[in-house]
């Protein structure tokens, strides 16, 4: 039965987002009772490991501590969890939305926070950007408009 490719692997997790040991089951549909997430069912056939690169968060002005490079910690609720400054700041999926600390959030149900299109929340004070890569290797280009001079002449 385990050789059938139409089966999916499901693991149950508790209210804290931790996987319950020995809860992995192979089924065609997700079990109904409890909290489950779908994981890779055929590890033997997926030889390429997933490598999680750091992400760079920028755009916070008043809350500049949230800016910086976040590193991958683990999979939480089926999506990657990132942290910086020894867990002081986090980017994670809480089950219904992506969250940056307790300041910004997005209800985009995407696989990774770099795919979020709009960040919301208060006090979000700028255009929040989350991109793949270390912030020190991320290039930011700022364009400034050229100064203009206005000359006024009056008729005599």
Secondary structure, 3 states (H helix, E strand, C coil): CCCCCCCEEEEEECCCCCECCCCCEEECCCCCCCEEEEECCCHHHCCCCCCCCCEEEECCCCCHHHCEEEEEEEEECCEEEEEECCCCEEEEECCCCEEECCCEEECCCCCCHHHCCCCECCCCCCCCEEEECCHHHCCCCCCCCCCCCCCCCCCC
